[in-house]
Amino acid sequence: MAARKPPESWFWSHDIQTNHVDDVVLPGMHLMRLSIYGAGKMRRFAAISFREAGAESVYLVDVPAAEVTAKVSAAAAHPVSITADVEGDAVRFSLVLHKGPSSLSSLHLDLDEAAFSKLADEQHCIADFTTYVVGGARKYAAIVEERTGPSWVLANVTAQELDAKLLELGATLVRLRGFPGADGVGRFTAVAERLNVGRWAWYSDIDGDTVARHLNTNDSYPFDLEAHRDERGVRYNVVMYRDRPS
């Protein structure tokens, strides 16, 4: 069973312009997650950063799919976060990478749901993933780590189905991505593991003030964050943990 302990300190942020990602990479802080949202002049990032022991974090922004492998290799770092932006049929990826030792990891791009769902098993866990639509077809890109322990992909489920499956598995939500279903009902694809994180919670389609309120009420830190923009403004899906050592 993996253990996830809270960082020494953390912050989450949003409304980050592409040329201002450096502003959230502060001394002693490690960028953990980027999520892109909006389009055109309204393209922005949301981010999570932790203060904790570890190697330097670096990032790549708007990398064409054909260049991702080479860019990651040139950075001499391993990927920990991936997010995608689609313009027409062109997909660009933005990634967070960490330098230093790590579990072996690999990148998988342009997968359909069936191929994506096969990435997790007893020897491999999905560290992060993103989902996007190209040519009317839903696609996935993922970062896979070699490490033992049960891991599950719960694909294209409603909120009620997700909660029921997590309860059945005795699992903790790790990553959560939302999208509209064909019937107009919101759907999610998620990754779950059995983790020692104490109490945890997840929320979907909430605004920034509500994210902050839930973090405070739950005395938690954000482990996963996804942002999107619609007619109501910026909305978030968030997974938060509160580790209480026994």
Secondary structure per residue as TSV (DSSP state, phi and psi in degrees):
chain	resnum	aa	ss	phi	psi
A	1	M	-	360.0	130.1
A	2	A	E	-78.7	151.2
A	3	A	E	-114.9	137.1
A	4	R	-	-122.9	111.3
A	5	K	-	-101.0	151.9
A	6	P	-	-63.4	148.7
A	7	P	-	-70.3	164.2
A	8	E	S	-59.2	-41.6
A	9	S	E	-157.2	169.3
A	10	W	E	-158.2	163.4
A	11	F	E	-152.5	154.3
A	12	W	E	-121.0	152.0
A	13	S	E	-148.8	163.6
A	14	H	E	-148.0	-177.1
A	15	D	E	59.3	36.9
A	16	I	E	-93.4	118.6
A	17	Q	-	-74.2	155.7
A	18	T	G	-53.7	-40.7
A	19	N	G	-85.4	8.9
A	20	H	G	-121.4	14.3
A	21	V	G	-59.4	-33.5
A	22	D	G	-55.9	-27.3
A	23	D	G	-65.7	-21.8
A	24	V	G	-100.8	-0.8
A	25	V	-	-96.6	77.2
A	26	L	-	-87.9	158.1
A	27	P	T	-55.5	131.1
A	28	G	T	81.9	-8.2
A	29	M	E	-103.4	141.6
A	30	H	E	-113.6	120.9
A	31	L	E	-65.2	127.9
A	32	M	E	-111.1	-30.7
A	33	R	E	-154.2	137.8
A	34	L	E	-121.6	140.3
A	35	S	E	-133.6	121.9
A	36	I	E	-91.0	146.4
A	37	Y	E	-152.2	162.9
A	38	G	-	80.2	-179.9
A	39	A	-	-147.7	158.2
A	40	G	G	58.9	-131.1
A	41	K	G	-70.2	-12.4
A	42	M	G	-98.8	9.0
A	43	R	-	-64.3	129.8
A	44	R	E	-145.0	167.8
A	45	F	E	-117.9	148.8
A	46	A	E	-109.6	152.9
A	47	A	E	-146.0	155.1
A	48	I	E	-123.0	133.8
A	49	S	E	-129.6	142.6
A	50	F	E	-119.0	146.1
A	51	R	E	-100.3	113.9
A	52	E	-	-164.3	163.0
A	53	A	S	-61.8	142.7
A	54	G	-	154.2	174.0
A	55	A	-	-81.0	173.0
A	56	E	-	-63.9	143.8
A	57	S	E	-103.9	139.7
A	58	V	E	-129.9	171.3
A	59	Y	E	-146.1	156.3
A	60	L	E	-124.9	135.2
A	61	V	E	-121.5	133.8
A	62	D	E	57.2	51.7
A	63	V	E	-92.0	124.4
A	64	P	E	-59.0	149.3
A	65	A	G	-53.9	-40.5
A	66	A	G	-67.3	-16.1
A	67	E	G	-106.6	-4.3
A	68	V	H	-59.9	-50.9
A	69	T	H	-58.5	-46.1
A	70	A	H	-66.2	-40.3
A	71	K	H	-66.1	-40.9
A	72	V	H	-65.2	-43.4
A	73	S	H	-61.8	-41.4
A	74	A	H	-66.4	-26.7
A	75	A	H	-76.2	-13.1
A	76	A	T	52.9	46.6
A	77	A	S	-149.6	162.2
A	78	H	E	-103.9	140.6
A	79	P	E	-73.8	141.1
A	80	V	E	-125.9	-14.8
A	81	S	E	-148.7	142.7
A	82	I	E	-142.1	139.7
A	83	T	E	-142.9	152.8
A	84	A	E	-127.0	148.6
A	85	D	E	-130.1	133.3
A	86	V	E	-116.5	130.2
A	87	E	E	-129.0	109.8
A	88	G	T	67.6	-123.6
A	89	D	T	-106.3	10.3
A	90	A	E	-96.0	127.8
A	91	V	E	-108.4	132.4
A	92	R	E	-122.4	138.5
A	93	F	E	-112.2	143.7
A	94	S	E	-120.3	133.6
A	95	L	E	-131.6	148.5
A	96	V	E	-103.2	135.2
A	97	L	E	-128.0	146.9
A	98	H	E	-116.8	136.0
A	99	K	-	-86.2	158.1
A	100	G	S	104.5	-179.7
A	101	P	-	-66.3	150.6
A	102	S	-	-164.0	170.0
A	103	S	-	-65.3	149.4
A	104	L	-	-60.1	133.3
A	105	S	E	-131.0	157.3
A	106	S	E	-142.8	153.4
A	107	L	E	-105.8	138.8
A	108	H	E	-131.9	122.0
A	109	L	E	-118.2	157.0
A	110	D	E	58.0	47.2
A	111	L	E	-98.2	147.3
A	112	D	-	-84.2	175.7
A	113	E	H	-61.1	-40.1
A	114	A	H	-64.1	-45.2
A	115	A	H	-67.0	-40.6
A	116	F	H	-61.0	-43.2
A	117	S	H	-63.9	-20.7
A	118	K	T	-86.2	-3.8
A	119	L	S	-72.3	-27.8
A	120	A	-	-96.3	132.5
A	121	D	B	-154.6	-164.7
A	122	E	T	-68.0	-16.5
A	123	Q	T	-113.7	-6.7
A	124	H	E	-137.2	136.9
A	125	C	E	-124.0	146.8
A	126	I	E	-87.2	111.6
A	127	A	E	-73.2	-36.3
A	128	D	E	-163.3	159.3
A	129	F	E	-155.9	165.1
A	130	T	E	-138.8	155.0
A	131	T	E	-131.3	146.5
A	132	Y	E	-156.8	167.1
A	133	V	E	-117.3	128.0
A	134	V	E	-129.6	126.1
A	135	G	T	58.1	32.4
A	136	G	T	81.7	-1.2
A	137	A	E	-110.7	134.8
A	138	R	E	-77.3	131.4
A	139	K	E	-124.5	163.5
A	140	Y	E	-132.9	149.2
A	141	A	E	-132.4	141.5
A	142	A	E	-144.9	153.3
A	143	I	E	-107.0	121.9
A	144	V	E	-113.4	132.1
A	145	E	E	-110.8	144.7
A	146	E	E	-85.9	105.6
A	147	R	-	-160.5	148.0
A	148	T	-	-81.2	161.4
A	149	G	S	122.0	147.2
A	150	P	-	-65.2	139.5
A	151	S	E	-145.7	140.3
A	152	W	E	-131.0	144.3
A	153	V	E	-103.2	125.3
A	154	L	E	-113.5	100.4
A	155	A	E	-102.9	138.0
A	156	N	E	55.0	52.8
A	157	V	E	-115.5	155.5
A	158	T	-	-78.1	169.8
A	159	A	H	-59.8	-41.6
A	160	Q	H	-66.5	-40.9
A	161	E	H	-65.6	-37.9
A	162	L	H	-63.2	-49.7
A	163	D	H	-59.3	-42.2
A	164	A	H	-64.1	-40.8
A	165	K	H	-69.7	-39.4
A	166	L	H	-61.6	-41.7
A	167	L	H	-64.7	-43.6
A	168	E	H	-61.4	-39.7
A	169	L	H	-83.8	-14.8
A	170	G	T	62.9	41.1
A	171	A	-	-113.5	160.5
A	172	T	E	-106.5	135.7
A	173	L	E	-69.5	134.2
A	174	V	E	-113.7	-49.9
A	175	R	E	-131.8	145.3
A	176	L	E	-142.6	123.9
A	177	R	E	-128.5	130.9
A	178	G	E	-109.0	155.4
A	179	F	E	-164.9	158.4
A	180	P	E	-74.6	137.0
A	181	G	-	-81.2	166.4
A	182	A	T	-62.5	-25.5
A	183	D	T	-91.9	6.2
A	184	G	S	87.9	-8.5
A	185	V	S	-86.8	136.7
A	186	G	E	-60.3	140.1
A	187	R	E	-124.3	161.1
A	188	F	E	-135.7	147.7
A	189	T	E	-118.5	134.3
A	190	A	E	-138.0	159.3
A	191	V	E	-118.1	135.2
A	192	A	E	-130.7	149.4
A	193	E	E	-141.3	171.7
A	194	R	-	-97.3	109.9
A	195	L	E	-128.1	155.4
A	196	N	E	-100.2	86.3
A	197	V	-	-122.9	10.3
A	198	G	B	67.5	-144.9
A	199	R	E	-72.1	146.8
A	200	W	E	-148.6	166.0
A	201	A	E	-155.4	159.7
A	202	W	E	-135.9	150.3
A	203	Y	E	-140.4	148.9
A	204	S	E	-130.9	150.2
A	205	D	E	56.5	47.3
A	206	I	E	-117.0	157.8
A	207	D	-	-86.6	175.3
A	208	G	H	-62.6	-40.2
A	209	D	H	-62.8	-36.4
A	210	T	H	-72.0	-36.0
A	211	V	H	-57.3	-50.5
A	212	A	H	-61.5	-40.2
A	213	R	H	-64.7	-42.9
A	214	H	H	-66.8	-38.7
A	215	L	H	-60.7	-41.6
A	216	N	H	-70.4	-46.6
A	217	T	H	-62.9	-39.4
A	218	N	T	-85.8	-2.4
A	219	D	T	49.5	50.8
A	220	S	-	-123.8	170.5
A	221	Y	E	-121.0	151.3
A	222	P	E	-79.3	125.0
A	223	F	E	-98.2	-32.1
A	224	D	E	-139.8	142.3
A	225	L	E	-147.0	128.9
A	226	E	E	-128.2	136.2
A	227	A	E	-121.6	148.3
A	228	H	E	-148.4	159.9
A	229	R	E	-117.3	134.1
A	230	D	E	-136.6	-164.8
A	231	E	T	-64.0	-16.4
A	232	R	T	-88.9	-10.9
A	233	G	E	116.1	-154.2
A	234	V	E	-87.7	131.8
A	235	R	E	-124.5	154.5
A	236	Y	E	-132.1	146.3
A	237	N	E	-109.1	132.9
A	238	V	E	-141.2	140.6
A	239	V	E	-114.3	127.9
A	240	M	E	-127.5	142.9
A	241	Y	E	-118.5	150.4
A	242	R	E	-135.2	101.7
A	243	D	-	-84.2	123.8
A	244	R	-	-120.2	97.8
A	245	P	-	-57.5	137.1
A	246	S	-	-86.6	360.0
